[in-house]
Amino acid sequence: MAVVEISVVPIGTASTGLSEYVAGCLEVLQQDEGVAWQLTPMGTILEGELDQVLEAARRMHEQPFTAGAQRVVTTIRIDDRRDRVLTMNGKVEAVKTRLDK
């Protein structure tokens, strides 16, 4: 299981606001049952099998083009752990546990 942070930024749009494009990317994720996701103020966290997550990331990258963007910059960070199950919540809880010591 992989946890992936993705940020999709259209460039050269008519407005400095991006929420319309972010909402379009999240609509892509709502159609994908194999990938869990969490919106954050600066990006979106995806969780699932790596192949499925990368395919979802590709569809998210393409979405702004369908909304009229001429250029899109997408940043992806992948945490892919093979020795045990990796989840968004598990990563957060591991840090919280250390803070409680």
C-alpha positions as CSV (number, residue, x, y, z in Angstrom):
1,M,0.0,0.0,0.0
2,A,1.3,3.5,-0.9
3,V,0.6,6.9,0.6
4,V,1.0,9.6,-2.0
5,E,0.9,13.4,-1.8
6,I,-0.2,15.1,-5.0
7,S,-0.5,18.8,-6.0
8,V,-1.9,19.7,-9.4
9,V,-1.4,23.3,-10.4
10,P,-2.8,24.7,-13.7
11,I,-0.7,27.6,-15.0
12,G,-1.8,30.6,-17.1
13,T,-5.5,30.5,-16.1
14,A,-7.7,33.6,-16.2
15,S,-7.9,33.7,-12.4
16,T,-5.4,33.3,-9.5
17,G,-8.0,31.1,-7.7
18,L,-7.6,27.4,-8.1
19,S,-10.5,25.9,-6.2
20,E,-12.4,25.2,-9.3
21,Y,-9.6,23.0,-10.6
22,V,-9.1,21.3,-7.3
23,A,-12.8,20.4,-7.2
24,G,-12.4,19.0,-10.7
25,C,-9.5,16.8,-9.5
26,L,-11.5,15.6,-6.5
27,E,-14.4,14.7,-8.8
28,V,-12.0,12.4,-10.6
29,L,-11.2,10.7,-7.2
30,Q,-14.8,10.4,-6.2
31,Q,-15.2,8.1,-9.2
32,D,-12.4,5.8,-8.1
33,E,-13.3,3.2,-5.5
34,G,-9.8,1.8,-5.1
35,V,-8.1,4.9,-3.8
36,A,-8.8,6.6,-0.5
37,W,-8.0,10.3,-0.4
38,Q,-7.9,13.3,2.0
39,L,-7.9,16.9,0.9
40,T,-5.4,19.2,2.7
41,P,-4.8,22.9,2.4
42,M,-1.8,22.4,0.1
43,G,-2.5,19.2,-1.8
44,T,-4.3,15.9,-1.6
45,I,-3.2,12.7,0.0
46,L,-4.0,9.4,-1.8
47,E,-3.8,5.9,-0.3
48,G,-4.0,2.6,-2.1
49,E,-2.2,0.1,-4.2
50,L,0.6,1.9,-6.1
51,D,-0.6,1.1,-9.6
52,Q,-4.1,2.4,-8.8
53,V,-2.8,5.5,-7.1
54,L,-0.6,6.4,-10.0
55,E,-3.4,5.9,-12.4
56,A,-5.6,8.2,-10.3
57,A,-2.8,10.8,-10.3
58,R,-2.6,10.6,-14.1
59,R,-6.3,11.3,-14.3
60,M,-6.0,14.2,-11.8
61,H,-3.2,15.7,-13.9
62,E,-5.3,15.5,-17.1
63,Q,-8.4,17.1,-15.5
64,P,-7.3,20.8,-15.7
65,F,-6.6,20.4,-19.4
66,T,-10.2,19.3,-19.9
67,A,-11.2,22.5,-18.0
68,G,-9.3,24.7,-20.4
69,A,-5.8,24.9,-18.8
70,Q,-2.9,25.0,-21.4
71,R,-0.2,24.0,-18.9
72,V,-0.3,21.9,-15.7
73,V,2.5,21.3,-13.2
74,T,1.9,18.2,-11.0
75,T,4.1,17.3,-8.0
76,I,3.9,13.8,-6.5
77,R,5.6,12.4,-3.4
78,I,5.3,8.6,-2.8
79,D,5.8,6.7,0.4
80,D,5.6,3.0,-0.5
81,R,6.4,0.7,2.3
82,R,6.7,-3.0,1.7
83,D,7.4,-4.5,5.1
84,R,4.0,-3.6,6.6
85,V,0.7,-1.9,5.8
86,L,1.0,1.8,5.4
87,T,-1.9,4.1,5.8
88,M,-2.6,7.9,6.1
89,N,-4.0,7.4,9.6
90,G,-1.2,5.1,10.6
91,K,1.5,7.7,9.7
92,V,-0.3,10.4,11.7
93,E,-0.9,8.1,14.7
94,A,2.8,7.1,14.8
95,V,3.8,10.7,15.3
96,K,1.0,11.4,17.9
97,T,2.3,8.4,19.9
98,R,5.7,9.8,20.0
99,L,4.4,13.2,21.1
100,D,2.5,11.6,24.0
101,K,5.7,10.1,25.5
